[in-house]
Amino acid sequence: MNKKTTLIISNYLFLLIILFAGFWSILFFRRDKFIQIFSAGLMCFGYTMWGILHHVSLKNLHLRIVIEYIVFAMIVFSILTILIARS
């Protein structure tokens, strides 16, 4: 494996850790809606920051990509908030 492939694999492994920790905390704190929503927000923020840093490391970051990560994270956060509030 070359250095770029190793960097990409480690980046995606870090993303999986962020998402796993977020979903685990949502399930672990199922009795406290505030902590669940806070965890969902942290997970979405972590996803957005990961995406930006990932594209910086690949040297192809553009404003359109940043907006895409922010919009996707906001949509996921909205869906998770609605699901948490209804449970």
Residue, then its C-alpha position, 0 to 999 in steps of 0.5 A: m500500500n502506498k502512503k495515500t491509500t494508507l491515509i485514506i483508509s485511516n481517514y475512513l476508519f476515523l469516520l467510522i469511529i465518530l459515527f459508531a461513538g455517536f450512535w452508541s451514545i444515542l442508544f446508551f443514553r436512551r433515557d435522556k433526550f437532551i444528551q441524545i440530541f447533543s450526541a447527535g449534534l456532536m456526531c453531525f459536527g464531527y462528520t462535517m469536520w471529518g469531511i472538510l479535513h478529508h478533502v483538505s488532505l486530498k487537496n480538493l476542498h471547494l466551497r461546494i463540498v463544504i456546503e454539501y457536508i453541512v447540508f447533509a449533516m443538518i438533514v441527518f441531525s433534523i431526522l435524528t432529532i425528530l426520531i429522538a423527540r418522538s420516542 
